[in-house]
Amino acid sequence: MESEKINVKKAKTYVAQSLTYRVTATIYEAVPGQTDSEPFITADNSRIKPHYGTKKRWMALSRDLLKPWGGKFAFGDTVRVTGISAKLDGVYTIHDTMNKRHRHCMDILAHTSENLDIFTKGVKIQKVAYQVSAL
């Protein structure tokens, strides 16, 4: 008996897993003046490689939004971001946290060579999960 291969097309989508939150979005770079004493190690112990940038799609959230401080998001969660720009809107992974003085804020990790300076209020964030389904 011969086995027969069947090709199944799969759709890849992100499905909402939480309410939508409105936050202020900014950019941060892995440099000592904008981070702690170890700028290439995030709060979840991920390592930022030397040629990182916004294409990596890593973000930090203010502590009030993170589970260790009573929020709804956890390190490693994927988050849909909308309302910044066509280039920066998309799905990000939470790897870092912001200084405790910030509330309802997010930071997008960018490389210094990208020359980005973002301060946008009313940006929408929503926890999403990756889902693959057969077409």
Buried (B, 14 or more C-beta within 10 A) or exposed (E): EEEEEEEEEEEEEBEEBBEEBEBBBBBBBBEEEBBEEEBEBBBEEBEBEEEBBBEBBBBBBBBBBBEEEEBEBEBEBBBBBEBBEEEBBBEBBBBBBBEEEBEBBBBBBBBEEBEBEBEBEEBBBBBBEEEEEEE
